[in-house]
């Protein structure tokens, strides 16, 4: 059960990070909100993933 939760959380954070990267890659330079959303999603996904990994290791 713990391994299933670990895999689920890893997949969710990777989806968040990939959505942020998608918004950054395909954002129009005139539309600043899309680029900002990409930065926010990517940074939140990375920080969340690191916190999750640290919480499982400790």
C-alpha positions as CSV (number, residue, x, y, z in Angstrom):
1,X,0.0,0.0,0.0
2,X,2.8,2.4,0.8
3,X,4.5,1.7,-2.6
4,X,1.2,2.5,-4.3
5,X,0.9,5.8,-2.5
6,X,4.5,6.6,-3.4
7,X,4.0,5.9,-7.1
8,X,0.7,7.9,-7.1
9,X,2.3,10.9,-5.6
10,X,5.3,10.7,-7.9
11,X,3.0,10.5,-10.9
12,X,0.9,13.5,-9.7
13,X,4.0,15.7,-9.1
14,X,5.4,14.7,-12.5
15,X,2.1,15.7,-14.2
16,X,2.2,19.0,-12.4
17,X,5.8,19.6,-13.5
18,X,5.2,18.6,-17.1
19,X,2.1,20.8,-17.3
20,X,4.2,23.8,-16.1
21,X,6.9,23.0,-18.7
22,X,4.2,22.7,-21.4
23,X,2.9,26.1,-20.5
24,X,6.4,27.6,-20.5
25,X,7.3,26.0,-23.9
26,X,4.2,26.9,-25.8
27,X,3.4,30.3,-24.1
28,X,3.0,33.3,-26.2
29,X,5.4,36.1,-25.3
30,X,2.5,38.6,-25.4
31,X,0.5,36.6,-22.9
32,X,2.4,37.0,-19.6
33,X,-0.1,35.1,-17.5
34,X,0.5,31.8,-19.3
35,X,4.3,32.1,-18.7
36,X,3.7,33.0,-15.1
37,X,1.4,30.0,-14.6
38,X,4.1,27.8,-16.1
39,X,6.7,29.2,-13.7
40,X,4.4,28.7,-10.8
41,X,3.4,25.1,-11.7
42,X,6.9,24.1,-12.4
43,X,8.4,25.5,-9.2
44,X,5.5,24.2,-7.0
45,X,5.8,20.8,-8.6
46,X,9.6,20.6,-8.0
47,X,9.3,21.8,-4.4
48,X,6.4,19.5,-3.7
49,X,8.4,16.5,-5.2
50,X,11.4,17.4,-3.1
51,X,9.4,17.7,0.1
52,X,7.6,14.4,-0.6
53,X,10.9,12.6,-1.2
54,X,12.4,14.1,2.0
55,X,9.3,13.2,4.0
56,X,9.5,9.5,2.8
57,X,13.2,9.2,3.6
58,X,13.0,10.7,7.1
